[in-house]
Every structure is written in C-alpha cells, then in structure tokens.
C-alpha cells in the first residue's frame, strides 16, 4: 500500500495505491508508475516474467492532482483505493 503524506503539514490523503511489486516516482514529479515492469523483471533476475505471472501486478501510470491520483492512459488501473474517512 502506498499513501501520500504532505511533508509540510503532515496531512495524510484518503486515497491509496495497492501494488504487487512497488512503485516508481520522483520527488519533483506528479507522475507515479505502479507495478513498473522493471521491478517485475528484477524478481525474475532480469528475465521477462511469464505472461501468466500472478505476482507481477499490472503496470499503470497515475498523476497526482492536488488531493488524488488520476489514471493516465487507457487500460487497467486496478491500484486505486480510498480509506474510510470518519
């Protein structure tokens, strides 16, 4: 699970991302890649994972927009979850 926390205020945003093999991002960028293919390849010692890999996850891109992630491009985006806010 990945959450976004505002470093200045400490605010934790309600939307999270759930990934199988992690995420790639840069601190100065709003783009995040969930389940990046290079992380899945690393699990298989640099080899291309099998097509039926159940632990590799689905690579997808998201952009942080003020208080939430928006999916980028077409295709599956199965990573988005929202925390229950009381």
MOPAC internal coordinates of N, CA, C and O (Angstrom, degrees):
PM7 1SCF
backbone

  N    0.0000 0     0.00 0     0.00 0    0    0    0
  C    1.4520 1     0.00 0     0.00 0    1    0    0
  C    1.5222 1   108.62 1     0.00 0    2    1    0
  O    1.2310 1   121.45 1   -39.57 1    3    2    1
  N    1.3054 1   114.82 1   140.43 1    3    2    1
  C    1.4633 1   121.71 1   178.41 1    5    3    2
  C    1.5207 1   107.80 1  -124.74 1    6    5    3
  O    1.2310 1   120.69 1   -46.43 1    7    6    5
  N    1.3104 1   116.29 1   133.57 1    7    6    5
  C    1.4579 1   122.06 1   177.91 1    9    7    6
  C    1.5191 1   108.66 1  -124.61 1   10    9    7
  O    1.2310 1   120.65 1   -22.03 1   11   10    9
  N    1.3138 1   116.37 1   157.97 1   11   10    9
  C    1.4567 1   121.33 1   176.61 1   13   11   10
  C    1.5202 1   107.70 1  -107.83 1   14   13   11
  O    1.2310 1   121.63 1   -50.95 1   15   14   13
  N    1.3330 1   114.49 1   129.05 1   15   14   13
  C    1.4595 1   121.96 1   178.37 1   17   15   14
  C    1.5215 1   107.63 1  -124.39 1   18   17   15
  O    1.2310 1   120.63 1   -51.57 1   19   18   17
  N    1.3242 1   116.41 1   128.43 1   19   18   17
  C    1.4674 1   121.01 1   176.44 1   21   19   18
  C    1.5263 1   107.92 1   -70.73 1   22   21   19
  O    1.2310 1   120.05 1   -62.60 1   23   22   21
  N    1.3199 1   117.50 1   117.40 1   23   22   21
  C    1.4621 1   121.81 1  -176.04 1   25   23   22
  C    1.5279 1   112.31 1   -64.60 1   26   25   23
  O    1.2310 1   119.86 1   149.99 1   27   26   25
  N    1.3148 1   117.88 1   -30.01 1   27   26   25
  C    1.4629 1   120.91 1  -178.22 1   29   27   26
  C    1.5289 1   112.54 1   -80.04 1   30   29   27
  O    1.2310 1   120.44 1   135.23 1   31   30   29
  N    1.3383 1   116.76 1   -44.77 1   31   30   29
  C    1.4678 1   120.36 1  -174.58 1   33   31   30
  C    1.5236 1   113.89 1   -98.65 1   34   33   31
  O    1.2310 1   120.06 1   159.06 1   35   34   33
  N    1.3397 1   117.50 1   -20.94 1   35   34   33
  C    1.4586 1   121.03 1  -175.86 1   37   35   34
  C    1.5153 1   113.58 1    83.68 1   38   37   35
  O    1.2310 1   120.22 1  -178.10 1   39   38   37
  N    1.3308 1   117.19 1     1.90 1   39   38   37
  C    1.4637 1   120.75 1  -179.93 1   41   39   38
  C    1.5252 1   110.35 1   -63.95 1   42   41   39
  O    1.2310 1   120.79 1   -47.29 1   43   42   41
  N    1.3288 1   116.10 1   132.71 1   43   42   41
  C    1.4582 1   122.50 1   175.33 1   45   43   42
  C    1.5290 1   107.25 1  -102.82 1   46   45   43
  O    1.2310 1   120.56 1   -56.79 1   47   46   45
  N    1.3194 1   116.53 1   123.21 1   47   46   45
  C    1.4606 1   120.37 1  -178.74 1   49   47   46
  C    1.5209 1   110.47 1   -81.05 1   50   49   47
  O    1.2310 1   120.39 1   -29.78 1   51   50   49
  N    1.3374 1   116.87 1   150.22 1   51   50   49
  C    1.4547 1   122.74 1  -173.01 1   53   51   50
  C    1.5146 1   115.67 1   -73.78 1   54   53   51
  O    1.2310 1   119.92 1   159.92 1   55   54   53
  N    1.3210 1   117.75 1   -20.08 1   55   54   53
  C    1.4604 1   120.38 1  -179.01 1   57   55   54
  C    1.5303 1   109.66 1   -88.27 1   58   57   55
  O    1.2310 1   120.84 1   -43.10 1   59   58   57
  N    1.3154 1   116.00 1   136.90 1   59   58   57
  C    1.4641 1   121.20 1   176.34 1   61   59   58
  C    1.5175 1   109.16 1  -127.74 1   62   61   59
  O    1.2310 1   121.37 1   -13.47 1   63   62   61
  N    1.3178 1   114.98 1   166.53 1   63   62   61
  C    1.4580 1   121.93 1   175.05 1   65   63   62
  C    1.5151 1   107.82 1  -120.33 1   66   65   63
  O    1.2310 1   120.37 1   -44.88 1   67   66   65
  N    1.3059 1   116.90 1   135.12 1   67   66   65
  C    1.4621 1   121.76 1   175.82 1   69   67   66
  C    1.5135 1   107.82 1  -110.69 1   70   69   67
  O    1.2310 1   120.72 1   -55.31 1   71   70   69
  N    1.3321 1   116.23 1   124.69 1   71   70   69
  C    1.4571 1   121.00 1  -178.75 1   73   71   70
  C    1.5187 1   110.22 1  -125.70 1   74   73   71
  O    1.2310 1   121.33 1   -15.67 1   75   74   73
  N    1.3131 1   115.05 1   164.33 1   75   74   73
  C    1.4606 1   121.58 1   176.81 1   77   75   74
  C    1.5253 1   111.33 1   -92.60 1   78   77   75
  O    1.2310 1   120.22 1   137.33 1   79   78   77
  N    1.3473 1   117.18 1   -42.67 1   79   78   77
  C    1.4646 1   120.76 1  -174.23 1   81   79   78
  C    1.5237 1   113.27 1  -123.46 1   82   81   79
  O    1.2310 1   120.12 1  -162.95 1   83   82   81
  N    1.3354 1   117.37 1    17.05 1   83   82   81
  C    1.4529 1   119.70 1   175.43 1   85   83   82
  C    1.5122 1   114.04 1   105.07 1   86   85   83
  O    1.2310 1   121.78 1    13.63 1   87   86   85
  N    1.3302 1   114.20 1  -166.37 1   87   86   85
  C    1.4588 1   121.38 1  -177.68 1   89   87   86
  C    1.5199 1   109.30 1  -146.12 1   90   89   87
  O    1.2310 1   121.13 1   -26.31 1   91   90   89
  N    1.3287 1   115.45 1   153.69 1   91   90   89
  C    1.4565 1   121.93 1   175.62 1   93   91   90
  C    1.5179 1   108.50 1  -117.59 1   94   93   91
  O    1.2310 1   120.88 1   -45.09 1   95   94   93
  N    1.3300 1   115.93 1   134.91 1   95   94   93
  C    1.4563 1   120.69 1   178.44 1   97   95   94
  C    1.5189 1   108.94 1  -162.81 1   98   97   95
  O    1.2310 1   120.98 1   -15.58 1   99   98   97
  N    1.3201 1   115.73 1   164.42 1   99   98   97
  C    1.4554 1   123.16 1   173.40 1  101   99   98
  C    1.5120 1   108.17 1  -119.73 1  102  101   99
  O    1.2310 1   120.48 1   -37.07 1  103  102  101
  N    1.3160 1   116.70 1   142.93 1  103  102  101
  C    1.4623 1   121.23 1  -177.51 1  105  103  102
  C    1.5203 1   113.05 1   -58.99 1  106  105  103
  O    1.2310 1   119.75 1   150.35 1  107  106  105
  N    1.3193 1   118.09 1   -29.65 1  107  106  105
  C    1.4650 1   121.30 1  -177.34 1  109  107  106
  C    1.5272 1   112.89 1   -97.38 1  110  109  107
  O    1.2310 1   120.21 1  -161.02 1  111  110  109
  N    1.3285 1   117.21 1    18.98 1  111  110  109
  C    1.4603 1   121.68 1  -178.16 1  113  111  110
  C    1.5278 1   110.32 1  -130.93 1  114  113  111
  O    1.2310 1   120.54 1   -31.24 1  115  114  113
  N    1.3189 1   116.58 1   148.76 1  115  114  113
  C    1.4656 1   121.56 1   176.97 1  117  115  114
  C    1.5213 1   112.18 1   -89.30 1  118  117  115
  O    1.2310 1   119.97 1   175.75 1  119  118  117
  N    1.3352 1   117.66 1    -4.25 1  119  118  117
  C    1.4609 1   122.10 1  -177.61 1  121  119  118
  C    1.5220 1   111.13 1   -88.70 1  122  121  119
  O    1.2310 1   120.91 1   -43.65 1  123  122  121
  N    1.3236 1   115.87 1   136.35 1  123  122  121
  C    1.4633 1   122.49 1   175.40 1  125  123  122
  C    1.5231 1   108.12 1  -131.56 1  126  125  123
  O    1.2310 1   120.28 1   -45.37 1  127  126  125
  N    1.3351 1   117.07 1   134.63 1  127  126  125
  C    1.4553 1   122.14 1   175.94 1  129  127  126
  C    1.5289 1   107.29 1  -107.08 1  130  129  127
  O    1.2310 1   120.41 1   -63.53 1  131  130  129
  N    1.3209 1   116.82 1   116.47 1  131  130  129
  C    1.4644 1   122.28 1   178.17 1  133  131  130
  C    1.5267 1   108.62 1   -89.03 1  134  133  131
  O    1.2310 1   120.79 1   -40.10 1  135  134  133
  N    1.3284 1   116.10 1   139.90 1  135  134  133
  C    1.4684 1   122.05 1  -178.74 1  137  135  134
  C    1.5270 1   111.89 1    49.23 1  138  137  135
  O    1.2310 1   120.07 1  -123.62 1  139  138  137
  N    1.3432 1   117.47 1    56.38 1  139  138  137
  C    1.4627 1   119.54 1  -177.87 1  141  139  138
  C    1.5252 1   111.77 1   -63.01 1  142  141  139
  O    1.2310 1   120.34 1   -38.04 1  143  142  141
  N    1.3252 1   116.96 1   141.96 1  143  142  141
  C    1.4659 1   120.30 1  -177.70 1  145  143  142
  C    1.5301 1   113.74 1   -56.98 1  146  145  143
  O    1.2310 1   119.58 1   146.26 1  147  146  145
  N    1.3409 1   118.41 1   -33.74 1  147  146  145
  C    1.4654 1   119.09 1  -179.14 1  149  147  146
  C    1.5227 1   111.71 1   -66.19 1  150  149  147
  O    1.2310 1   119.61 1   150.09 1  151  150  149
  N    1.3205 1   118.35 1   -29.91 1  151  150  149
  C    1.4686 1   121.12 1   176.31 1  153  151  150
  C    1.5244 1   111.25 1   -69.72 1  154  153  151
  O    1.2310 1   120.66 1   141.17 1  155  154  153
  N    1.3325 1   116.34 1   -38.83 1  155  154  153
  C    1.4672 1   119.52 1   177.25 1  157  155  154
  C    1.5277 1   109.80 1   -66.46 1  158  157  155
  O    1.2310 1   120.02 1   138.38 1  159  158  157
  N    1.3261 1   117.57 1   -41.62 1  159  158  157
  C    1.4685 1   120.49 1   177.72 1  161  159  158
  C    1.5227 1   111.09 1   -61.70 1  162  161  159
  O    1.2310 1   120.00 1   142.85 1  163  162  161
  N    1.3117 1   117.60 1   -37.15 1  163  162  161
  C    1.4682 1   120.81 1   179.27 1  165  163  162
  C    1.5296 1   111.03 1   -61.32 1  166  165  163
  O    1.2310 1   120.16 1   145.70 1  167  166  165
  N    1.3385 1   117.30 1   -34.30 1  167  166  165
  C    1.4655 1   120.48 1   177.41 1  169  167  166
  C    1.5294 1   111.11 1   -64.57 1  170  169  167
  O    1.2310 1   120.59 1   153.09 1  171  170  169
  N    1.3165 1   116.49 1   -26.91 1  171  170  169
  C    1.4666 1   121.89 1  -178.52 1  173  171  170
  C    1.5274 1   111.12 1  -106.50 1  174  173  171
  O    1.2310 1   121.03 1  -150.31 1  175  174  173
  N    1.3369 1   115.63 1    29.69 1  175  174  173
  C    1.4764 1   122.93 1   175.70 1  177  175  174
  C    1.5205 1   112.61 1    53.50 1  178  177  175
  O    1.2310 1   120.64 1  -136.69 1  179  178  177
  N    1.3353 1   116.38 1    43.31 1  179  178  177
  C    1.4559 1   121.98 1   175.89 1  181  179  178
  C    1.5139 1   115.32 1    87.73 1  182  181  179
  O    1.2310 1   120.01 1   173.19 1  183  182  181
  N    1.3097 1   117.58 1    -6.81 1  183  182  181
  C    1.4695 1   121.19 1   179.66 1  185  183  182
  C    1.5314 1   109.73 1   -86.39 1  186  185  183
  O    1.2310 1   120.82 1   -24.39 1  187  186  185
  N    1.3093 1   116.05 1   155.61 1  187  186  185
  C    1.4634 1   120.67 1   175.89 1  189  187  186
  C    1.5219 1   108.16 1   -68.82 1  190  189  187
  O    1.2310 1   120.02 1   -52.18 1  191  190  189
  N    1.3507 1   117.57 1   127.82 1  191  190  189
  C    1.4656 1   119.94 1   179.12 1  193  191  190
  C    1.5220 1   111.61 1   -63.60 1  194  193  191
  O    1.2310 1   120.22 1   -24.95 1  195  194  193
  N    1.3286 1   117.18 1   155.05 1  195  194  193
  C    1.4649 1   119.43 1   176.19 1  197  195  194
  C    1.5303 1   111.25 1   -63.84 1  198  197  195
  O    1.2310 1   120.44 1   -28.15 1  199  198  197
  N    1.3149 1   116.77 1   151.85 1  199  198  197
  C    1.4676 1   120.84 1  -178.77 1  201  199  198
  C    1.5219 1   112.74 1   -60.58 1  202  201  199
  O    1.2310 1   120.02 1   151.06 1  203  202  201
  N    1.3153 1   117.57 1   -28.94 1  203  202  201
  C    1.4675 1   120.92 1  -178.35 1  205  203  202
  C    1.5262 1   111.97 1   -96.06 1  206  205  203
  O    1.2310 1   119.88 1  -155.81 1  207  206  205
  N    1.3151 1   117.83 1    24.19 1  207  206  205
  C    1.4677 1   122.37 1  -179.20 1  209  207  206
  C    1.5308 1   110.26 1   -62.53 1  210  209  207
  O    1.2310 1   120.40 1   -60.54 1  211  210  209
  N    1.3187 1   116.85 1   119.46 1  211  210  209
  C    1.4665 1   120.53 1  -178.04 1  213  211  210
  C    1.5219 1   112.77 1   -91.51 1  214  213  211
  O    1.2310 1   119.70 1   170.34 1  215  214  213
  N    1.3232 1   118.17 1    -9.66 1  215  214  213
  C    1.4691 1   120.38 1  -179.54 1  217  215  214
  C    1.5243 1   112.58 1  -109.65 1  218  217  215
  O    1.2310 1   119.57 1  -176.16 1  219  218  217
  N    1.3236 1   118.42 1     3.84 1  219  218  217
  C    1.4614 1   121.74 1  -175.80 1  221  219  218
  C    1.5269 1   113.66 1   -84.10 1  222  221  219
  O    1.2310 1   119.97 1   157.89 1  223  222  221
  N    1.3099 1   117.67 1   -22.11 1  223  222  221
  C    1.4574 1   120.26 1  -177.64 1  225  223  222
  C    1.5169 1   111.81 1    77.79 1  226  225  223
  O    1.2310 1   121.06 1    -1.56 1  227  226  225
  N    1.3086 1   115.58 1   178.44 1  227  226  225
  C    1.4546 1   123.21 1  -179.78 1  229  227  226
  C    1.5199 1   108.52 1  -113.14 1  230  229  227
  O    1.2310 1   119.38 1   -67.49 1  231  230  229
  N    1.3298 1   118.79 1   112.51 1  231  230  229
  C    1.4621 1   119.60 1   178.81 1  233  231  230
  C    1.5246 1   110.69 1   -61.73 1  234  233  231
  O    1.2310 1   120.63 1   -43.10 1  235  234  233
  N    1.3157 1   116.39 1   136.90 1  235  234  233
  C    1.4620 1   121.63 1   177.89 1  237  235  234
  C    1.5202 1   109.12 1  -158.74 1  238  237  235
  O    1.2310 1   120.96 1   -27.06 1  239  238  237
  N    1.3344 1   115.77 1   152.94 1  239  238  237
  C    1.4612 1   121.93 1  -179.28 1  241  239  238
  C    1.5226 1   110.07 1  -109.79 1  242  241  239
  O    1.2310 1   121.37 1   -33.95 1  243  242  241
  N    1.3328 1   114.98 1   146.05 1  243  242  241
  C    1.4601 1   122.50 1   179.07 1  245  243  242
  C    1.5294 1   108.58 1  -139.10 1  246  245  243
  O    1.2310 1   120.68 1   -31.68 1  247  246  245
  N    1.3289 1   116.30 1   148.32 1  247  246  245
  C    1.4625 1   121.88 1   175.17 1  249  247  246
  C    1.5231 1   107.89 1  -118.02 1  250  249  247
  O    1.2310 1   120.65 1   -46.91 1  251  250  249
  N    1.3364 1   116.37 1   133.09 1  251  250  249
  C    1.4636 1   122.03 1   177.59 1  253  251  250
  C    1.5203 1   108.55 1   -78.53 1  254  253  251
  O    1.2310 1   120.43 1   -57.01 1  255  254  253
  N    1.3316 1   116.79 1   122.99 1  255  254  253
  C    1.4645 1   123.32 1  -178.98 1  257  255  254
  C    1.5237 1   109.74 1  -120.52 1  258  257  255
  O    1.2310 1   119.84 1   -94.22 1  259  258  257
  N    1.3064 1   117.92 1    85.78 1  259  258  257
  C    1.4687 1   126.13 1   175.14 1  261  259  258
  C    1.5260 1   113.84 1    66.55 1  262  261  259
  O    1.2310 1   119.51 1   125.49 1  263  262  261
  N    1.3483 1   118.53 1   -54.51 1  263  262  261
  C    1.4683 1   119.69 1  -177.72 1  265  263  262
  C    1.5283 1   113.49 1  -145.70 1  266  265  263
  O    1.2310 1   120.56 1  -167.31 1  267  266  265
  N    1.3503 1   116.53 1    12.69 1  267  266  265
  C    1.4664 1   119.43 1  -179.41 1  269  267  266
  C    1.5328 1   109.94 1  -160.92 1  270  269  267
  O    1.2310 1   121.23 1   -17.19 1  271  270  269
  N    1.3289 1   115.26 1   162.81 1  271  270  269
  C    1.4574 1   121.29 1   174.26 1  273  271  270
  C    1.5206 1   109.71 1   -92.31 1  274  273  271
  O    1.2310 1   120.72 1   -41.32 1  275  274  273
  N    1.3174 1   116.23 1   138.68 1  275  274  273
  C    1.4634 1   121.74 1   172.63 1  277  275  274
  C    1.5200 1   108.15 1  -114.00 1  278  277  275
  O    1.2310 1   119.89 1   -47.09 1  279  278  277
  N    1.3290 1   117.81 1   132.91 1  279  278  277
  C    1.4652 1   120.79 1   177.44 1  281  279  278
  C    1.5260 1   111.26 1   -61.99 1  282  281  279
  O    1.2310 1   120.76 1   -34.67 1  283  282  281
  N    1.3191 1   116.15 1   145.33 1  283  282  281
  C    1.4641 1   122.79 1   176.74 1  285  283  282
  C    1.5201 1   108.03 1  -112.18 1  286  285  283
  O    1.2310 1   120.81 1   -50.63 1  287  286  285
  N    1.3111 1   116.05 1   129.37 1  287  286  285
  C    1.4540 1   120.93 1   176.38 1  289  287  286
  C    1.5203 1   113.42 1    80.07 1  290  289  287
  O    1.2310 1   121.83 1    -0.14 1  291  290  289
  N    1.3240 1   114.09 1   179.86 1  291  290  289
  C    1.4626 1   120.18 1   179.91 1  293  291  290
  C    1.5195 1   108.82 1   -92.61 1  294  293  291
  O    1.2310 1   120.76 1    -4.38 1  295  294  293
  N    1.2870 1   116.15 1   175.62 1  295  294  293
  C    1.4619 1   120.65 1   179.89 1  297  295  294
  C    1.5160 1   111.50 1   101.09 1  298  297  295
  O    1.2310 1   121.62 1     6.16 1  299  298  297
  N    1.3120 1   114.51 1  -173.84 1  299  298  297
  C    1.4694 1   120.22 1  -176.86 1  301  299  298
  C    1.5250 1   111.29 1   -74.46 1  302  301  299
  O    1.2310 1   121.21 1   -37.08 1  303  302  301
  N    1.3224 1   115.29 1   142.92 1  303  302  301
  C    1.4638 1   123.56 1   173.80 1  305  303  302
  C    1.5312 1   107.23 1  -136.65 1  306  305  303
  O    1.2310 1   120.00 1  -109.07 1  307  306  305
  N    1.3296 1   117.61 1    70.93 1  307  306  305
  C    1.4682 1   121.37 1  -172.51 1  309  307  306
  C    1.5239 1   114.99 1   -84.76 1  310  309  307
  O    1.2310 1   119.27 1  -171.46 1  311  310  309
  N    1.2994 1   119.00 1     8.54 1  311  310  309
  C    1.4545 1   121.83 1  -169.92 1  313  311  310
  C    1.5259 1   115.45 1   -91.09 1  314  313  311
  O    1.2310 1   119.18 1   164.06 1  315  314  313
  N    1.3236 1   119.17 1   -15.94 1  315  314  313
  C    1.4644 1   121.92 1  -170.98 1  317  315  314
  C    1.5281 1   112.52 1   -78.65 1  318  317  315
  O    1.2310 1   121.40 1   -48.25 1  319  318  317
  N    1.3307 1   114.93 1   131.75 1  319  318  317
  C    1.4643 1   122.31 1   175.09 1  321  319  318
  C    1.5109 1   108.71 1  -139.55 1  322  321  319
  O    1.2310 1   120.63 1   -25.32 1  323  322  321
  N    1.3177 1   116.39 1   154.68 1  323  322  321
  C    1.4502 1   121.53 1   178.69 1  325  323  322
  C    1.5169 1   108.91 1  -122.36 1  326  325  323
  O    1.2310 1   120.80 1   -47.54 1  327  326  325
  N    1.3189 1   116.07 1   132.46 1  327  326  325
  C    1.4609 1   120.76 1   177.18 1  329  327  326
  C    1.5230 1   108.54 1   -75.06 1  330  329  327
  O    1.2310 1   121.01 1   -30.76 1  331  330  329
  N    1.3266 1   115.68 1   149.24 1  331  330  329
  C    1.4568 1   120.64 1   174.59 1  333  331  330
  C    1.5156 1   108.95 1   -72.10 1  334  333  331
  O    1.2310 1   120.66 1   -56.15 1  335  334  333
  N    1.3177 1   116.34 1   123.85 1  335  334  333
  C    1.4582 1   120.68 1   178.97 1  337  335  334
  C    1.5228 1   107.83 1  -104.98 1  338  337  335
  O    1.2310 1   121.30 1   -59.16 1  339  338  337
  N    1.3184 1   115.11 1   120.84 1  339  338  337
  C    1.4751 1   120.11 1  -179.57 1  341  339  338
  C    1.5071 1   111.49 1   -89.40 1  342  341  339
  O    1.2310 1   120.10 1   180.00 1  343  342  341

